[in-house]
């Protein structure tokens, strides 16, 4: 999902803040052995809306429809297109899909991954304090896929456990990949649904660093779990998902398997806030 830090700049995501002085680090990241985490021994008991095992017909091209801008720099809030009211788009694999069991790896961020991420020397976290994860997840297409994520080293083990629990619950995720710098300045299309963590950017409209800039926040299925504040809905086309009484796959609800999985590692949920309500957002900083 795209966000804007200020009116001229479009940002991928917008969330809570944490401030810290900038640290400079080399982009040369040493190699490190791969660590594989075992699948969790138990699965959540809360019923989860499961995706269909029949691959959906693709009728929407994500990112193909730029929106006119509002005075605040975000896209105009428009009604959800019929194709996305009950969103169930297929996942496009860029990493080899896993076997039947959950699998994850944790390692230092490879130089090529760091180069295509939003990390730069002015970010508030050193590159060596970040970790590159790969994790299995179930798509809305009912198939298992492998995603990638950059998080703070202190959170890496916990995050792999969280997504292990979501895999066991068959919670659907459309896309999981590292956010690139071009996404921070691209015109808003309001239809993004990428689950991601590290993005080196300030809080929307402020100069303070976001928790995402430390790798200490994760957004889960943003389109299915939109951010709202006043008349602002992000992603801009996700208004159909503001109604939480219509439970659909990919939605995060109070007390569900997703909220409990993050709470088990000490992370809080932005969906419990009053203003803004950040339904996609989980944070290890409380903001």
C-alpha angles and dihedrals in degrees: 000000000000126000137183125223090198136000093275096047127064114216128202095226141000125216153132125324142241123172129215137148117268120259125202120223137172118255089222101103118187121235118258134187118264116254118206120203121211121240115263115268094226136037129217117268098212110106112252126202103247128210123245117263089223111091109243123240109257108237100152131061109209114227095014099107115062114201128226111256129252120221088260091059098251122114121270111272106244133177115276110264112246090244090062103040089093096025115205108149121162124253119245110218119227094160125049111273117247129244121255096290128070114264132182139174132201124197142140112284110274114234093245092052092047089051092057094044128083093255117126134161092265092061116113093241130060117243088235089059092060129081132208115226133191116194139174119244139171116245127215084254090069092247131118116247138176119240135185133222140172116219139162112283090238091060101039100097093044094049092053088053091050093053090043088060092047090051090051089051090047090233105176122239121183100202138356118188146127115280114241128214094248089064091064093063103028118116110268116258097174095219104092120131105172119144106221145149124193116057118155101223141112125255112280111284093357140089096231117104117255120236084247089065088065094045089247100119134064128196115208121204094331096195092053090045107038130191114239133188120159107316093340118108120180122227086038096223096048099090092118088067095055087083100081094182089077099072113204133167114285096029119131113217133185111280095005129135093273096051091045093048092054092042088056089065093043098261124137131219126239090209088077092060122100102214116042102016104207104186096173095049129100120173140188092202099056092245 
